[in-house]
Amino acid sequence: MDDSSNQDTISRDFIRNRIAEEIETGKCRKVITRFPPEPNGFLHIGHAKSICLNFGIAAEFGGDCHLRFDDTNPSKESKVYVDSIIEDLKWLGFYDAGKTYYASDYFQQFYEYALRLIRNGKAYVCSLSPEEMREYRGTLTAPGKESPYRTRSVEENLDLFEKMKSGGFPDGAHVLRAKIDMSSPNLNMRDPVLYRIQHTSHHRTGDKWCIYPMYDYAHCLEDAIEGVTHSICTLEFEDHRPLYDWVLDEVGTACHPQQIEFARLNLGYTVMSKRKLLELVEGGDVNGWDDSRMPTISGMRSRGYTPASIRAFCKRIGVSKKESRIDMLMLEEAVRDDLNENAPRVMAVLNPLRVVIENYPEERLPDEFDAPNHPAKPEMGTRKVPFSKVIYIEREDFMEDPPKKFFRLGPGREVRLRYAYFIKCESVEYEDSGEIKELRCTYDPETRGGSAPDGRKVKGTLHWVSEKHAVKAEVRIYDRLFNKENPDGGKEAGDFKDSLNPESLTSLEDCLLEPSVENAAPGKRYQFERQGYFCLDVERSQGRPVFNRTATLRDSWAKAKS
């Protein structure tokens, strides 16, 4: 595990308190947890909470945490997803190749355990259609009915199950069900399906198997086989716990892990369903799983979020048994706090306005100014910022008829260029359309470094970029992916896609950046002074670098929407 992750120790919660008590009483000697993703999609921020919890608990108590792929449904799984999950775990600082497991490694054991259940009269092959099974299952207020196939003999069940395994039946012809209680108030205990026929090639086992175990059957057995002590999962599995325990008791495994539930992460202005995220990807509503608007870990990585900021966010929201919706601002604040400490500063002009310094000699070699990479961290060093006769400032930093409290540039006004000189606007030139084409200014050579020998003061300080040295780039500005805090919104809300924000991405194609960014590696993060935090994408647009805005300098979005 990355050493940095050990610094993010989470304060005690109800799960940690329980484990600590078990260790003190001798009930548990070595803690073993697991993170068990299904490889049917990319991981998202909700998974990050579970990752931090499971790996964090194991580290805190001197135990182990297994990464285990629950690859029991090959029709929806892919090695692409396996690779992406491993990449995300590595990036977050939690991957250990020596403690990585797959449910598919245990397929033979699962099968043998199923044979044991059949021989003990605890499982049977059912030939009801899916529609009939739903009808027989009953409702929350009405008990279910026993399948007419429930009384099949052990011999017949063993024979049918063997033929299911060897490919003797088509998909859907039969299933193996547990024989529990069709009148149970818990629907999960009404003879749940343990195995189904699926003639689908598996990304690890190929065509060896024609039957695959259901998650509820396989998951508890995986935990037991691996010696997991605490199977920590989200609250929707609380009603599945009796089945978890039933399978382990009836199979008779040597290890019987404890299932403990906690509240999943619900984050505002996004969705946490892999099915819905896949729908966005396949529908072209986003540009893949790693789109910077997505709540996936890969999307957050491409946007410029840091592993430390995600771990810090998971620490701040804590662990409880009460469902709640977390404000997106908490995540952005964690990102902003980390980048404020660690991101070097540069100047970037996103909406350029040309400025000609009329009294700056044409033949003069460009000035260079030493600028700190971080105003509060001299150990981060300095960079050279070149200055020349033509520069660019932000278009919004000039007004022809500025109001009283506008302290930036206007006709006849003087401002400071950051790290450089005072300049004064002498005149304005216009396009035929009436739009401002450029400003004609003069500079005071005595104000080098940003202060005047005669003591005169200016209130405005502008960032700028030299035309001759500028790096041309595309900058992508991101907003919320959805314009509703809860896009799911319940049954009356309609299609969650109806809440997609049409302004979630704005591309600025003619941005100019100072030359210090020219050789930056993809993934490099910066604070663009006065603009926000940005990350260099791996993608290039028309040969130009692309920067994604990671976060604003403050919670401007919340203020704008209030």
GUTIKOL-7432 format. One record per residue (C-alpha): residue in one letter; x, y, z. Coordinates in nm, 3 decimals, always signed. Layout:
 code       u       v       w
    a       X       Y       Z
...
//
This chain:
 code       u       v       w
    m  +0.000  +0.000  +0.000
    d  +0.113  +0.353  -0.076
    d  +0.261  +0.511  +0.239
    s  +0.049  +0.822  +0.184
    s  -0.270  +0.624  +0.243
    n  -0.158  +0.539  +0.597
    q  -0.172  +0.908  +0.683
    d  -0.547  +0.917  +0.626
    t  -0.643  +0.739  +0.949
    i  -1.019  +0.749  +1.000
    s  -1.158  +0.803  +1.350
    r  -1.341  +0.516  +1.516
    d  -1.691  +0.431  +1.391
    f  -1.940  +0.158  +1.484
    i  -1.760  -0.099  +1.266
    r  -1.416  -0.024  +1.405
    n  -1.550  -0.018  +1.760
    r  -1.701  -0.363  +1.708
    i  -1.380  -0.505  +1.563
    a  -1.170  -0.351  +1.840
    e  -1.393  -0.514  +2.101
    e  -1.365  -0.853  +1.927
    i  -0.986  -0.825  +1.927
    e  -0.979  -0.729  +2.295
    t  -1.199  -1.026  +2.393
    g  -1.004  -1.267  +2.175
    k  -1.295  -1.340  +1.942
    c  -1.087  -1.221  +1.646
    r  -0.712  -1.266  +1.621
    k  -0.633  -1.133  +1.274
    v  -0.868  -0.908  +1.080
    i  -0.926  -0.999  +0.715
    t  -1.156  -0.782  +0.505
    r  -1.222  -0.774  +0.134
    f  -1.322  -0.538  -0.144
    p  -1.531  -0.749  -0.388
    p  -1.614  -0.559  -0.710
    e  -1.807  -0.720  -0.991
    p  -1.610  -0.659  -1.315
    n  -1.913  -0.525  -1.501
    g  -1.826  -0.157  -1.505
    f  -1.577  +0.103  -1.386
    l  -1.544  +0.191  -1.017
    h  -1.704  +0.514  -0.893
    i  -1.673  +0.736  -0.587
    g  -1.913  +0.511  -0.393
    h  -1.669  +0.225  -0.439
    a  -1.391  +0.454  -0.317
    k  -1.571  +0.481  +0.017
    s  -1.581  +0.101  +0.045
    i  -1.217  +0.073  -0.064
    c  -1.101  +0.322  +0.199
    l  -1.313  +0.150  +0.463
    n  -1.206  -0.210  +0.396
    f  -0.839  -0.144  +0.326
    g  -0.827  +0.116  +0.603
    i  -0.967  -0.121  +0.866
    a  -0.725  -0.395  +0.766
    a  -0.428  -0.156  +0.791
    e  -0.544  -0.008  +1.121
    f  -0.577  -0.348  +1.289
    g  -0.269  -0.505  +1.133
    g  -0.466  -0.738  +0.907
    d  -0.516  -0.800  +0.538
    c  -0.764  -0.680  +0.279
    h  -0.830  -0.886  -0.033
    l  -0.921  -0.748  -0.369
    r  -1.160  -1.011  -0.500
    f  -1.337  -1.001  -0.831
    d  -1.688  -1.145  -0.810
    d  -1.678  -1.263  -1.169
    t  -1.983  -1.493  -1.162
    n  -2.185  -1.339  -1.447
    p  -1.983  -1.358  -1.771
    s  -2.258  -1.207  -1.985
    k  -2.192  -0.865  -1.827
    e  -1.824  -0.891  -1.739
    s  -1.502  -0.812  -1.923
    k  -1.127  -0.811  -1.872
    v  -1.140  -0.442  -1.965
    y  -1.329  -0.384  -1.641
    v  -1.086  -0.602  -1.444
    d  -0.791  -0.399  -1.573
    s  -0.963  -0.069  -1.500
    i  -1.039  -0.175  -1.141
    i  -0.678  -0.276  -1.081
    e  -0.559  +0.055  -1.227
    d  -0.795  +0.247  -0.996
    l  -0.679  +0.052  -0.689
    k  -0.315  +0.120  -0.778
    w  -0.387  +0.489  -0.825
    l  -0.567  +0.515  -0.490
    g  -0.270  +0.345  -0.322
    f  -0.437  +0.021  -0.213
    y  -0.345  -0.247  -0.467
    d  -0.157  -0.560  -0.358
    a  -0.110  -0.819  -0.634
    g  -0.038  -1.087  -0.373
    k  -0.383  -1.043  -0.221
    t  -0.589  -1.041  -0.540
    y  -0.845  -1.317  -0.590
    y  -1.122  -1.422  -0.830
    a  -1.452  -1.598  -0.764
    s  -1.383  -1.799  -1.079
    d  -1.091  -1.965  -0.898
    y  -1.350  -2.134  -0.676
    f  -1.602  -2.252  -0.936
    q  -1.521  -2.620  -0.872
    q  -1.560  -2.572  -0.494
    f  -1.891  -2.393  -0.544
    y  -2.012  -2.685  -0.754
    e  -1.908  -2.940  -0.493
    y  -2.079  -2.740  -0.219
    a  -2.395  -2.737  -0.431
    l  -2.379  -3.115  -0.461
    r  -2.356  -3.130  -0.082
    l  -2.670  -2.918  -0.048
    i  -2.857  -3.141  -0.294
    r  -2.751  -3.460  -0.113
    n  -2.860  -3.309  +0.219
    g  -3.202  -3.221  +0.077
    k  -3.130  -2.848  +0.093
    a  -3.135  -2.770  -0.281
    y  -3.331  -2.882  -0.585
    v  -3.348  -2.830  -0.960
    c  -3.651  -2.618  -1.053
    s  -3.797  -2.606  -1.403
    l  -4.037  -2.316  -1.361
    s  -4.005  -2.037  -1.615
    p  -3.886  -1.697  -1.486
    e  -4.244  -1.567  -1.511
    e  -4.378  -1.862  -1.313
    m  -4.108  -1.821  -1.050
    r  -4.209  -1.459  -0.997
    e  -4.571  -1.566  -0.962
    y  -4.487  -1.843  -0.715
    r  -4.261  -1.617  -0.510
    g  -4.549  -1.420  -0.356
    t  -4.533  -1.063  -0.229
    l  -4.433  -0.873  +0.081
    t  -4.780  -0.935  +0.223
    a  -4.860  -1.277  +0.074
    p  -4.653  -1.595  +0.118
    g  -4.510  -1.775  -0.182
    k  -4.610  -2.113  -0.320
    e  -4.382  -2.414  -0.332
    s  -4.257  -2.511  -0.675
    p  -4.406  -2.837  -0.808
    y  -4.044  -2.948  -0.863
    r  -3.950  -2.899  -0.498
    t  -4.018  -3.265  -0.419
    r  -3.781  -3.409  -0.678
    s  -3.566  -3.687  -0.537
    v  -3.203  -3.637  -0.450
    e  -3.105  -3.870  -0.733
    e  -3.310  -3.680  -0.992
    n  -3.171  -3.347  -0.873
    l  -2.814  -3.475  -0.891
    d  -2.871  -3.609  -1.242
    l  -3.033  -3.288  -1.368
    f  -2.769  -3.068  -1.207
    e  -2.491  -3.272  -1.369
    k  -2.660  -3.234  -1.709
    m  -2.695  -2.859  -1.647
    k  -2.320  -2.847  -1.581
    s  -2.230  -3.047  -1.892
    g  -2.438  -2.827  -2.124
    g  -2.733  -3.063  -2.170
    f  -2.996  -2.788  -2.144
    p  -3.045  -2.444  -2.302
    d  -3.031  -2.120  -2.104
    g  -3.332  -2.076  -1.876
    a  -3.445  -2.442  -1.887
    h  -3.362  -2.509  -1.521
    v  -3.212  -2.343  -1.215
    l  -3.081  -2.481  -0.888
    r  -3.268  -2.338  -0.591
    a  -3.211  -2.353  -0.217
    k  -3.487  -2.530  -0.023
    i  -3.561  -2.293  +0.264
    d  -3.907  -2.147  +0.333
    m  -4.157  -2.014  +0.077
    s  -4.358  -1.851  +0.357
    s  -4.066  -1.655  +0.502
    p  -4.135  -1.284  +0.552
    n  -3.790  -1.225  +0.399
    l  -3.830  -1.272  +0.023
    n  -3.460  -1.355  -0.007
    m  -3.526  -1.676  +0.187
    r  -3.806  -1.802  -0.039
    d  -3.605  -2.073  -0.212
    p  -3.356  -1.839  -0.382
    v  -3.179  -1.937  -0.702
    l  -2.824  -2.066  -0.648
    y  -2.723  -2.154  -1.006
    r  -2.844  -2.069  -1.355
    i  -2.755  -2.205  -1.697
    q  -2.556  -1.962  -1.909
    h  -2.382  -2.070  -2.228
    t  -2.147  -1.774  -2.224
    s  -1.770  -1.777  -2.245
    h  -1.599  -1.651  -1.929
    h  -1.305  -1.410  -1.957
    r  -1.094  -1.638  -1.734
    t  -1.239  -1.991  -1.757
    g  -1.344  -1.981  -2.122
    d  -1.616  -2.237  -2.208
    k  -1.541  -2.478  -1.924
    w  -1.863  -2.397  -1.740
    c  -2.225  -2.383  -1.861
    i  -2.363  -2.300  -1.517
    y  -2.268  -2.002  -1.302
    p  -2.343  -1.936  -0.934
    m  -2.562  -1.647  -0.823
    y  -2.397  -1.367  -0.627
    d  -2.574  -1.445  -0.297
    y  -2.457  -1.805  -0.310
    a  -2.101  -1.742  -0.425
    h  -2.017  -1.433  -0.223
    c  -2.042  -1.586  +0.123
    l  -1.850  -1.895  +0.011
    e  -1.571  -1.678  -0.132
    d  -1.545  -1.501  +0.204
    a  -1.530  -1.834  +0.389
    i  -1.274  -1.992  +0.154
    e  -1.045  -1.690  +0.193
    g  -1.081  -1.675  +0.571
    v  -1.244  -1.332  +0.571
    t  -1.341  -1.230  +0.924
    h  -1.559  -0.929  +0.846
    s  -1.767  -0.904  +0.528
    i  -1.844  -0.533  +0.519
    c  -2.112  -0.431  +0.270
    t  -2.377  -0.167  +0.212
    l  -2.722  -0.157  +0.369
    e  -2.910  -0.304  +0.073
    f  -2.752  -0.639  +0.166
    e  -2.891  -0.635  +0.521
    d  -3.194  -0.842  +0.414
    h  -2.955  -1.083  +0.241
    r  -2.763  -1.157  +0.561
    p  -2.992  -1.447  +0.670
    l  -2.922  -1.614  +0.334
    y  -2.548  -1.544  +0.373
    d  -2.555  -1.724  +0.707
    w  -2.785  -2.004  +0.586
    v  -2.553  -2.101  +0.300
    l  -2.247  -2.112  +0.526
    d  -2.429  -2.309  +0.796
    e  -2.576  -2.564  +0.556
    v  -2.255  -2.612  +0.359
    g  -2.061  -2.636  +0.685
    t  -1.760  -2.417  +0.605
    a  -1.481  -2.405  +0.862
    c  -1.484  -2.024  +0.858
    h  -1.804  -1.824  +0.909
    p  -1.741  -1.452  +0.839
    q  -1.958  -1.180  +0.991
    q  -2.153  -0.959  +0.753
    i  -2.172  -0.596  +0.870
    e  -2.367  -0.332  +0.680
    f  -2.308  +0.043  +0.646
    a  -2.479  +0.322  +0.453
    r  -2.367  +0.356  +0.092
    l  -2.249  +0.688  -0.048
    n  -2.519  +0.892  -0.221
    l  -2.365  +1.199  -0.382
    g  -2.564  +1.497  -0.504
    y  -2.599  +1.586  -0.874
    t  -2.493  +1.243  -0.997
    v  -2.598  +0.878  -1.008
    m  -2.426  +0.582  -0.845
    s  -2.576  +0.296  -1.041
    k  -2.330  +0.118  -1.272
    r  -2.626  +0.028  -1.492
    k  -2.717  +0.395  -1.534
    l  -2.357  +0.501  -1.582
    l  -2.325  +0.237  -1.854
    e  -2.641  +0.376  -2.012
    l  -2.479  +0.721  -2.026
    v  -2.167  +0.574  -2.187
    e  -2.350  +0.361  -2.443
    g  -2.596  +0.640  -2.521
    g  -2.320  +0.887  -2.603
    d  -2.427  +1.127  -2.327
    v  -2.067  +1.126  -2.202
    n  -1.737  +1.049  -2.370
    g  -1.671  +0.714  -2.204
    w  -1.632  +0.586  -1.850
    d  -1.337  +0.822  -1.793
    d  -1.524  +1.136  -1.898
    s  -1.432  +1.407  -1.647
    r  -1.798  +1.466  -1.565
    m  -1.848  +1.106  -1.453
    p  -1.834  +1.007  -1.084
    t  -1.602  +0.720  -1.179
    i  -1.255  +0.706  -1.028
    s  -1.105  +0.713  -1.378
    g  -1.318  +1.018  -1.464
    m  -1.205  +1.196  -1.149
    r  -0.844  +1.105  -1.228
    s  -0.868  +1.257  -1.577
    r  -1.031  +1.566  -1.430
    g  -0.738  +1.615  -1.194
    y  -0.865  +1.487  -0.861
    t  -0.587  +1.341  -0.645
    p  -0.582  +1.011  -0.455
    a  -0.520  +1.202  -0.133
    s  -0.825  +1.423  -0.189
    i  -1.054  +1.124  -0.245
    r  -0.923  +0.953  +0.068
    a  -0.968  +1.277  +0.261
    f  -1.328  +1.304  +0.137
    c  -1.404  +0.948  +0.248
    k  -1.257  +1.032  +0.587
    r  -1.472  +1.343  +0.623
    i  -1.804  +1.178  +0.540
    g  -1.741  +0.896  +0.786
    v  -1.925  +0.566  +0.825
    s  -2.277  +0.522  +0.959
    k  -2.592  +0.311  +0.922
    k  -2.810  +0.607  +0.825
    e  -2.873  +0.677  +0.457
    s  -2.805  +1.036  +0.350
    r  -2.711  +1.238  +0.044
    i  -2.370  +1.404  +0.057
    d  -2.330  +1.750  -0.091
    m  -2.100  +1.754  -0.393
    l  -1.933  +2.059  -0.238
    m  -1.774  +1.835  +0.028
    l  -1.593  +1.639  -0.241
    e  -1.488  +1.955  -0.424
    e  -1.367  +2.109  -0.099
    a  -1.144  +1.808  -0.031
    v  -0.999  +1.834  -0.382
    r  -0.950  +2.207  -0.350
    d  -0.777  +2.176  -0.012
    d  -0.525  +1.928  -0.149
    l  -0.454  +2.118  -0.470
    n  -0.419  +2.447  -0.284
    e  -0.133  +2.291  -0.090
    n  +0.038  +2.108  -0.373
    a  -0.046  +2.252  -0.715
    p  +0.214  +2.488  -0.869
    r  +0.087  +2.823  -0.994
    v  +0.094  +2.942  -1.355
    m  -0.077  +3.218  -1.554
    a  -0.334  +3.132  -1.820
    v  -0.563  +3.356  -2.024
    l  -0.883  +3.177  -2.117
    n  -1.060  +3.453  -2.311
    p  -0.773  +3.656  -2.460
    l  -0.769  +4.029  -2.532
    r  -0.462  +4.153  -2.719
    v  -0.260  +4.433  -2.557
    v  +0.017  +4.619  -2.741
    i  +0.272  +4.797  -2.518
    e  +0.347  +5.093  -2.744
    n  +0.657  +5.223  -2.565
    y  +0.816  +4.882  -2.523
    p  +1.106  +4.871  -2.772
    e  +1.040  +4.639  -3.067
    e  +1.401  +4.524  -3.086
    r  +1.438  +4.467  -2.713
    l  +1.504  +4.115  -2.593
    p  +1.214  +3.981  -2.386
    d  +1.223  +4.046  -2.016
    e  +1.209  +3.750  -1.782
    f  +1.063  +3.757  -1.436
    d  +1.112  +3.508  -1.155
    a  +0.774  +3.391  -1.032
    p  +0.720  +3.159  -0.732
    n  +0.564  +2.823  -0.810
    h  +0.375  +2.847  -0.481
    p  +0.338  +3.168  -0.279
    a  +0.356  +2.987  +0.057
    k  +0.610  +2.718  -0.031
    p  +0.950  +2.852  -0.135
    e  +1.078  +2.494  -0.148
    m  +0.870  +2.446  -0.465
    g  +1.104  +2.687  -0.643
    t  +1.047  +2.950  -0.910
    r  +0.988  +2.970  -1.283
    k  +1.083  +3.218  -1.556
    v  +0.794  +3.420  -1.703
    p  +0.884  +3.606  -2.027
    f  +0.745  +3.948  -2.116
    s  +0.735  +4.114  -2.460
    k  +0.578  +4.401  -2.655
    v  +0.248  +4.217  -2.712
    i  +0.070  +4.039  -2.430
    y  -0.279  +3.907  -2.365
    i  -0.505  +3.967  -2.070
    e  -0.852  +3.833  -1.989
    r  -1.119  +4.011  -2.189
    e  -1.325  +4.049  -1.872
    d  -1.040  +4.243  -1.712
    f  -1.113  +4.546  -1.933
    m  -1.423  +4.768  -1.941
    e  -1.470  +5.076  -2.156
    d  -1.691  +5.244  -1.900
    p  -1.598  +5.077  -1.572
    p  -1.814  +5.123  -1.262
    k  -1.669  +5.269  -0.946
    k  -1.569  +4.938  -0.785
    f  -1.415  +4.787  -1.099
    f  -1.044  +4.793  -1.017
    r  -0.910  +4.642  -1.337
    l  -0.819  +4.805  -1.667
    g  -1.015  +5.083  -1.842
    p  -0.935  +5.383  -2.064
    g  -0.681  +5.605  -1.886
    r  -0.650  +5.356  -1.599
    e  -0.333  +5.203  -1.463
    v  -0.300  +4.845  -1.333
    r  -0.024  +4.611  -1.226
    l  +0.073  +4.310  -1.439
    r  +0.153  +4.029  -1.202
    y  +0.533  +3.995  -1.148
    a  +0.598  +4.255  -1.423
    y  +0.515  +4.627  -1.467
    f  +0.244  +4.887  -1.432
    i  +0.062  +4.950  -1.760
    k  -0.183  +5.222  -1.856
    c  -0.452  +5.200  -2.124
    e  -0.408  +5.480  -2.378
    s  -0.656  +5.380  -2.650
    v  -0.888  +5.107  -2.780
    e  -0.903  +4.963  -3.133
    y  -1.216  +4.798  -3.269
    e  -1.316  +4.536  -3.525
    d  -1.560  +4.635  -3.801
    s  -1.826  +4.457  -3.596
    g  -1.768  +4.696  -3.308
    e  -1.602  +4.434  -3.090
    i  -1.283  +4.537  -2.918
    k  -0.985  +4.422  -3.123
    e  -0.695  +4.525  -2.899
    l  -0.578  +4.775  -2.641
    r  -0.295  +5.021  -2.685
    c  -0.108  +5.071  -2.359
    t  +0.214  +5.211  -2.220
    y  +0.430  +5.064  -1.946
    d  +0.639  +5.226  -1.676
    p  +0.988  +5.065  -1.684
    e  +1.051  +5.196  -1.331
    t  +0.785  +4.962  -1.191
    r  +0.963  +4.637  -1.270
    g  +0.856  +4.373  -1.022
    g  +0.522  +4.541  -0.958
    s  +0.599  +4.843  -0.742
    a  +0.653  +5.212  -0.817
    p  +0.956  +5.405  -0.682
    d  +0.742  +5.714  -0.633
    g  +0.507  +5.522  -0.404
    r  +0.196  +5.545  -0.621
    k  -0.051  +5.262  -0.576
    v  -0.279  +5.072  -0.809
    k  -0.566  +4.853  -0.693
    g  -0.581  +4.607  -0.980
    t  -0.340  +4.321  -1.052
    l  -0.393  +4.124  -1.372
    h  -0.253  +3.795  -1.496
    w  -0.122  +3.793  -1.851
    v  +0.069  +3.591  -2.111
    s  +0.328  +3.704  -2.365
    e  +0.206  +3.656  -2.723
    k  +0.547  +3.550  -2.851
    h  +0.589  +3.278  -2.587
    a  +0.233  +3.162  -2.526
    v  +0.133  +2.796  -2.536
    k  -0.196  +2.759  -2.721
    a  -0.435  +2.518  -2.554
    e  -0.794  +2.405  -2.524
    v  -0.947  +2.436  -2.178
    r  -1.256  +2.241  -2.078
    i  -1.482  +2.387  -1.813
    y  -1.699  +2.134  -1.629
    d  -2.023  +2.186  -1.444
    r  -2.249  +1.931  -1.274
    l  -2.345  +1.639  -1.497
    f  -2.706  +1.674  -1.377
    n  -2.900  +1.987  -1.290
    k  -3.098  +1.815  -1.013
    e  -2.948  +1.715  -0.681
    n  -3.122  +1.377  -0.697
    p  -3.148  +1.272  -1.064
    d  -3.300  +0.936  -0.966
    g  -3.574  +1.118  -0.777
    g  -3.805  +0.822  -0.712
    k  -4.073  +0.667  -0.930
    e  -4.240  +0.997  -1.015
    a  -3.920  +1.160  -1.141
    g  -3.925  +1.004  -1.488
    d  -3.612  +0.915  -1.682
    f  -3.297  +1.018  -1.494
    k  -3.154  +1.141  -1.825
    d  -3.415  +1.416  -1.828
    s  -3.204  +1.587  -1.561
    l  -2.881  +1.592  -1.764
    n  -2.724  +1.937  -1.760
    p  -2.681  +2.062  -2.121
    e  -2.411  +2.302  -1.997
    s  -2.204  +2.041  -1.815
    l  -1.912  +2.092  -2.057
    t  -1.785  +2.410  -2.221
    s  -1.475  +2.401  -2.442
    l  -1.257  +2.712  -2.473
    e  -1.039  +2.654  -2.778
    d  -0.817  +2.965  -2.798
    c  -0.660  +2.981  -2.455
    l  -0.306  +3.100  -2.396
    l  -0.077  +2.971  -2.122
    e  +0.266  +3.072  -2.004
    p  +0.550  +2.861  -2.152
    s  +0.639  +2.679  -1.828
    v  +0.357  +2.429  -1.899
    e  +0.487  +2.335  -2.244
    n  +0.665  +2.013  -2.146
    a  +0.430  +1.905  -1.871
    a  +0.334  +1.537  -1.854
    p  -0.033  +1.434  -1.879
    g  -0.191  +1.438  -1.537
    k  +0.009  +1.740  -1.419
    r  -0.205  +1.969  -1.205
    y  -0.180  +2.347  -1.178
    q  -0.353  +2.640  -1.026
    f  -0.420  +2.888  -1.304
    e  -0.389  +3.212  -1.111
    r  -0.730  +3.373  -1.049
    q  -0.896  +3.096  -1.254
    g  -0.901  +2.768  -1.063
    y  -0.729  +2.431  -1.064
    f  -0.660  +2.250  -1.391
    c  -0.512  +1.920  -1.506
    l  -0.336  +1.834  -1.832
    d  -0.534  +1.567  -2.017
    v  -0.375  +1.280  -2.209
    e  -0.581  +1.391  -2.508
    r  -0.470  +1.662  -2.750
    s  -0.702  +1.872  -2.963
    q  -0.574  +1.973  -3.308
    g  -0.221  +1.919  -3.179
    r  -0.281  +2.144  -2.879
    p  -0.272  +2.036  -2.515
    v  -0.606  +2.005  -2.337
    f  -0.653  +2.116  -1.977
    n  -0.953  +2.008  -1.769
    r  -1.078  +2.234  -1.495
    t  -1.062  +2.030  -1.177
    a  -1.216  +2.282  -0.937
    t  -1.279  +2.650  -0.893
    l  -1.081  +2.851  -0.641
    r  -1.383  +2.864  -0.410
    d  -1.741  +2.741  -0.395
    s  -1.853  +2.973  -0.673
    w  -2.096  +2.716  -0.812
    a  -2.296  +2.705  -0.490
    k  -2.317  +3.084  -0.478
    a  -2.420  +3.104  -0.842
    k  -2.701  +2.851  -0.795
    s  -2.831  +2.989  -0.466
//
